[in-house]
Amino acid sequence: MPPKARFAPASFRRAFFLAGWVALTAASVGFAAAPPQKLPELAQWGKPDAAEAARIVGLVRGSGIAGDHYLEFELQALPRRGAEITYRGRYWGTRAAAGAISRIELTDAAGAVHRYLVANGPQPSVWRMQPPASAAVRLGGDELFAPLLPGLEVSAFDLQLPYLYWPGPRVERIARLRGRPAYEFLFPAPAGTGGGVGAVRAFLDTQYNALLQSEVLGADGAVLRSFSLQSFKTVGGQPLPKVLDYRNERTRDKSRLAVVGAALDLALPAGVFDPATLDRNAGVPGSAVRLDP
């Protein structure tokens, strides 16, 4: 079932899903850079039980950019060999009762616009409209793991973060990531997930419950792809993810997403998040500002 065309007023914290953006902004208090020396492993006493693990994941689901918002970004394909390509994109975000919803537009090298509508929650969905099609189609199965555009290491699965709603998450250990303690979660993939995925390992900051890094694991436990949050930018007191990296761990090719513009505290029309409108321009808010590097 497609996401509803109208949603409740913006009275919740909005999640930011573009490649994993839903749970990133809560940790903007400034993570210390990793020290040059290797620190010892953290003690494992007090590891969260199943109930506490579920509570932490619930906090991550609800974190994100406050209010309806709009972002502009650049998405670079950075292969180990071959030419680099930079795509330009736009992002509109809001939240329904069931979870975060985002609309993403990417312009390819020929100037054609590819549009996605990504809804998270217990019953997630992804819709795509790309030239020369005139109507949106719902993606499923292995389609969710295909590159958004040729050469990119970002898929609809990466935008959606569906594993935050998978049943049975558990804390494997308390790890150290970028000099800070983080819960190392394992999210077992439900049957029929597709893409050869067996589970997702995710690292959540213990203090701010923010997603710092994730790894998509194959059925044999090998890491297939990874995501990591590299930096933040604060705009009007609101922390935004600034640079995010997506890596294919088999080929070592990488894609880098950099947010270059933003408009916050918006009241976006509900129709922006209707699959039936993906063939139309959503419009750029007049309050959008360019972000400094």
N, C-alpha and C positions, 0 to 999 in steps of 0.2 A: 504494500500500500504506500503511495507517495506521501511525503510529509504534507501536513495541512498547510493551506495557503495563509492562514491567519494564526497568530500565536498570542499568548498573554502579554501584557505590557512588560517593558524591560525592567523588571524588579529583581532580577536574579543576577548573580555574577555570570558573565558570558564566557563560554569556552572558546578557545582559539585553536582551530583544528588544522590549519594549513601545515602538513607534514608534522603533524604531531604537535600542534600548537595549543591544544586544549589546556594542558596543565602546566605551562611553562612560566607564565608571568608571576605566579605567586612567589617565586624564589628570587625576585629581583633585588633583594636586600643586599646583593653583592656577594657572589661566591669568590672566595679567595682563590688565587691562582695556585695550581699544584706546585708544591715545593720541589726543589731540585732533587732532594734526597728521597729515597723510598722509605715511607713511613711503615711502622709495624701494623699488622692486621689488628682490627678492633676486636675487643672482647665481645662475646656473643651472648652475654647474660641479658635477660629481659627481652628476648626476641618476641615480637608480637604473636599471639595465638590467632586462630582463624577469625574470631570475632573482631579483634583489633585490626587485623589485616584488612578485613572488609570495610571497617570504618575509615582507615587511611585511604583506601582506594576511592571511597565515596567522597572524601575531601578533594582528592585530585580531580574527580569528575566535575566537581562544582567550581573549581578554580579557573581563572582566566581573566581576560579583559572585561572590565565592567561596562555594561551598556552595549547597545548596538554600535558597531564600529566598521570602519573601512580602512583597508591597507593597500599600499602599492608595493610591489616587490620585484626584484630581479632574481632569476633562477638560472644559475650557471651549470652547464654540463661540463665536467672536468675529467675527461678520460685520461687514463695513464698514457695512452698513445692516441694521437689524432688531434684534430682541432677542437678548441673550446668553443662552446656556443652559449650565448646569453639570451634567455627568453624573458620577456616582460609580462607581468601579471597583475591582477587586481583581485581583491578579496573583500567580501562583505560578510559580517558575522552577526549572529543573534543567538537566541536560545528559546526553545520550546519547552513545554513541561517535561517532555521525555528526554531532552538532551540538547546538545549544541547543534546548530545548523550553520553551514557556510556555503557561500556561492563563490566559485573561483573561475577566473577567466585567464587563459594563457594565449598569447599571440605567437604563432609559429614563425619560422624564417620567411615564409611567403606572405605573411600579413594576415593569415586566416586566424579567427578567434575560436578557441576550444573552450567550452564552458562545462563546469561540473557543479552539481548540487550535492552536498555531503551532509547527511544527517546521522548523528550518533545516537546512542541510547540502547535500551534492551532490544529494540527491533530496528537496527540501522538500515540505511539505504544510501545508494549512490546513483545519481543520474548524470548522464553525459549527453551533450549536444555538440557535435563536431561537423565541420563542413565535409561533404555537401549536404548532410542530413538536414531536414527542416523540423525535426521533432526530437525530443529527448528520449533516450532509452535507458532503462535501468540495468546496471551492471551487477554481475553475480559471479560466484566461483572464481576461476582463474583470471577472469577479466579484471578483477579488483587489484591484481598484482602486476598488470601490464604498465609500462612507463606512460606517464601522462603525455609526453611527447618524445620523439626519437632521441636517443642519447641521454635521457634523464634517468636518474636512479630514484625517482619519486613516483609512487603509485597512488591510486585511490585509497588503498589500504593504509598507506602512510598518512594520508590526510585525515582519515576517519578514526584511527586508533580504537578499533572495535574491541581490542583485548581488554580495555578498561571495564568492559561489561561482561567479559567471559566469566562463567562460574568457577569457583574453586581456586582463586588466587592464593598464593602462600608466600610467606617471607622465607627465603633461603638462608639469608645471613645479613648481618649489618656490615656493609663494605665501606671503603673510603674512596670517594670520587671527587677529584679536583680539590683535595684537601679537606673535604667535609664528609661527615658520616651520612650514609644513604642506605635505605632499605633496598635490598636486592630481592625483587619480586619475581616469581615465576607464574605466568598465566598459561595454563595448558590449553591448547587449541581444541575447540569442540569438533566433533566429527563433521566432515564435509566442509571444513574451512577453505580448502583449496590452496593453490600456490605451493604445495609441498610443505606447509607450515605445521610444525609439531608443537610449538610453544613460542611465547615471547618472554624474554627476560627484560625487566625494566628496573631502573634505579630511581628511587624517589627520595628526595632530600628529607631527612628525619625531622627537621625543624619546620620547614615550610611546605612539606607534602607536595613538592613540585617535581615533575618529570624532568630529569637531567639527561638521561640516555636510555636507549632501548636497543635490543638485539632480537631479530627474528630468527628463530631456530628451526632447522629442518627436523624431519622425523628421527634422524640419527643424533640430534643434539648439536650438530655443527651450525655455526653462525652463518646465515645466508646474507643478511643485510643489517646495517646498524644506523641509528640516528643519534645525534648529539647536539645539545644546545650549546652554542659557542659564546654568545654575548647578549646583553640586554641594552635597551635604550629607554630612558624615562622621559615621557612626554606629558606635561601638565600634571605631574605627580602620578601618572599611570605607567607602570613598567610594561614595556613591550619586548618580546623576543626580537633581537636584531639580526643575528646570524645563526643559521641552523645548517648542519651538515648531514647528508645522507650518503652512505657508502655501500657499495656492493662488495661484500667481503670475499667473494670468489674471484672477481676480476680486478678488484681494487679501484674501480672507477668510482667517481664521486660526483655528487651534485651539491651545490651550495646555494642556499636561499638567503637573501639579504633584504630586509624591509627598508624601503627608501622613502615612504610617505605614509601619512596616517590622518584620519579624522575620527575623533572619539565623541562619545556622548550624543549619538545620533538617534533619530526616530525613523528607522528605515521602513518603507512601505512593505506590508506583508507579502505582496506579490513578488518581491525580489527573490523570495525563497520558495517559489512555486515552480515545479518542474515544467509546467506548461509555458512559462515565460523565459525559458533558457534561450529561445531564439531571438530575444530582444535585448537591447542594451539596458543595463541596470541604472546607469547614470552615476556620475562622480560627484560626491558631496562638495559643495563650494567651500567648505571649511577645511578641506584636505591641505596639509602642509608638507613640504619636503623636509625630510630628516637629514641632519648632518651625518657624515660618515662616523 
